Amino acid sequence: QSRGTQELMILVVHEFGEDYLEAILVLRQQKGNVRSIDVAQHLGFSKPSVSRAVSILKSNGYLNMEKDGRLELTPQGESEAQRVYERHRFLSEWLVMLGVSPEVAAADACRIEHDISAETFECLKRHVRQYTQDNPS
């Protein structure tokens, strides 16, 4: 494979990994315990796809699978999931503030959250905070 193809594969795996971690975090908040089947249903992926992703995330230190099948985020996985989820929530809310429908805002936020730099995200948050302070509803 060419270097460009390898880099693209790493980005795709990283983006999907973030989606899985975020899904586990959200499902844990909703249900308490999370199993692979819950993630599959939430994301609309097949059970084998989720099993493969769980295996990769486990081998990279992001989550553990308990003997009863529960998925538990490691501290590293929790940190990454919280980072992605914060971006998703903020970007969704910001896009809705701009007049985007909630459904489209959520879908667009999911795409943007993976690509926006930490610097740009922090500047955007600072700008929105300042704007809302200067323009209370």
N, C-alpha and C positions, 0 to 999 in steps of 0.2 A: 504494500500500500504506500501511496505517496505521503509525504509529510502533511500536506493539506488535508488529505482524507483522514489521517490519524488525529489531527487536531480537531476536525469536525466531529469525529466519533467521541472524543473526550468531552467536547462541549455538549453533545446530545446526551451522553450518559450523565454528565453533571446536572443538566437541566431536569432530566427525568428523576434523578436522585433527589433533587430539591423538591420536586412535586410529591414524591413519595413521603419524604420527611414531613413536609407541610401537611399532607393528608393524615399521617399518623398523629400529628399534634392536634389537628382539628377534631379527628375522630375520638381521641382520648378525652378532649374537653367535652365532647357531646355524650360519649358512651361510657367513659371510664376505662374499660379494657378494649384493646384493639387486636384483631387477628388479621391474617392475610386476606381472608375472604371479605372482611369489612373494607379493606383498602381496595380490593378488586372492584367491589360494588361502587364505592365512592368515586373512583377514577374511571370506571367503565372499562377496565382492562381484564384480560383473562387471568385465571388463577395461576397458570404456568408462568405468565409474564411477571406477575407479582412475586411469585416464588423466586424467580431468577433475580429480580431487583433486590429482594430481601437478602438473598445470598450475597450479592455484591455489597450492599450497605453493611451487612454484618462483617464481611471480610475487610472493609475499610474503616471499621470501628464506629459506625454511626448508630447501630442498633443491635440489640440482643433479642433472641427468641427464647422465651421461657419454655420449660418442659411441657406446659399446658397449651403452648401455641401462641401465647400473648406476645405481642411485639412491644419492646421497651426501648425507648431512645436512650443512648448513652449520653453523658454530659456533652460530648462533641456533637452528637446528633440533635440533642435538645437545643443547643446554641444555634446550630445551622437552621433548624426548623423555625425557631423563634425569629431569626433574622429574615428568612424568606416570608414568613407569615406577617411580620410587621410591614414589610414592603408591600405585600399584597393588599392588606387592609388599608394602608395609607393611600396607595395608588388608586384603589377602587373608590375610596371616599373622595379623593381629589377629582377624579374624572367625573363622578356624579355631581360634584360642586360645579363643574364646568358645563353641565347640562347633558352629559352622556347618560343613557339609560343604565340602570343598575346591572342588567344582564350583560350588556356590551362592556360596561366598565369593568366588571369582574373578569371577563374573558381577556380584555386588553391588558389589565393589570397582571394577569397570569403570564402573558408574553413579556411585558416590560420588566417585571421583577427579576427576571433571569439575566437581563442584559445591561441594566442601568448600573453605572459605577457607584461605588460608595460615596465618592465626592459629589457627584451629581445628585444622588438621593438625599444626602445631608443638606445640600444647598436648596433643594426643592422643599424639604421639610421646613427649613428656616424661613424661606420665602412665604410659604403657606401660613406658618405661625404668625409672621409679621402682618400678612394681609388680613388674617382673621382678627388680630388685635386692633388693627386700624379700621376695620369695617365690621363691627359686631352686628349680628343679625337682629 
